[in-house]
Amino acid sequence: MIWLLSKHQTTYAGKKTNMFADNSARLGLTINRGESKVFKTNAFNNTTITVQGEALDEEDCFTNFGSILYNQEGGDADVRARIGEARAAFHQLKNT
């Protein structure tokens, strides 16, 4: 599981993740803290997100359905990747 947090959400993220873990435990579900990661975009708050007392690892890059996001660049890398794919497609059309 990857937690996506914007700069506005990091303030309450610790409370929300603990509430989520508590409610999940009531249903008999557990959060795999080894598989859970945190991805912050343009976050100025360096608060560590914990679940049940253990800090979650932070990711620098997130890829989902072909979209690439970096925590500092935002969507710029995704736009560059898509432009590169379009160039390659047009180059193939040019050769036919």
N, C-alpha and C positions, 0 to 999 in steps of 0.2 A: 504494500500500500504506500502511496506517495501522497503526502499532505502538501497541497499547493497553497501558499500564503502570499498575499499582497502586503504592501507596507501598512495598510490600514488594519489588517487582521492579526498582525503579530502580537499586539497588546493583549488580546484575549485568547490567543491560541492555546496557551498552557491550560487555561481553565476549560476551554472547549474540548481539548483532547482528553483531559481527565474525566470530564462529564461523559464523553463518548465511550471511554474505556469502562467506566462504572456502569453505564446503561447496557453496554454489550455484555458485561459480566453477569448482569441480572438475567440475561437471556441465555446464558451458558456459552457465550462466545468470548474468545480472547484475542487480543491484538498481538501479532507476532512482531515484537520489537526489533528483531534481527532483520526482518524483511521490510520494515516501515522506514521511510526516508522523508525528509523535509526539503521542499524546494521553495526558496524565498525569491521573489522578484522585486528588485529595487527596494529591498527592505533596509531601512536605516536602523531599525531596532535589532540588536544582535542577541536578543533573548533566546536562550536554549530551550527548545521544546522537549518536554519530558512526558513520558507515559508511565504511570505507576512508579515514579522515582528514577527511571532510566532515561538518559538523554538519547534522542533520536539523531541519527546521522543526517548531515545536510548534503544535498546534491548540488553540483554546479550547473548541470545540464539536464534537461528533461525532454524526452521525445515521446510524442503520442500521436498516433495516426498520421505519421509523416511530418508533423510540425515539430520544429526544434526550437527550444527556448533556452537561453542562458540567463543566469541570475543577474548579470550586470548589463548585458546588451539588450535584453528583452526579446523582441521578435525580429531584430535585424538579421540574425543568422538564418532564420527561417526564410526571410524574404530573399536573401542571397542564394540559398539553396534552391528555392523555387525558380529563380531567374536562371540559374545554371541548368536546371532540368528543362526549362523552356528553350534555352539556347541549343541544348543537345537535340531536342526534338525537331527544331527548325533546321538544324544542320543535317539531320537525317533526311528531311523532306527535300532539301536543296540537292542532295545527291541522287534523287530519283528522277 
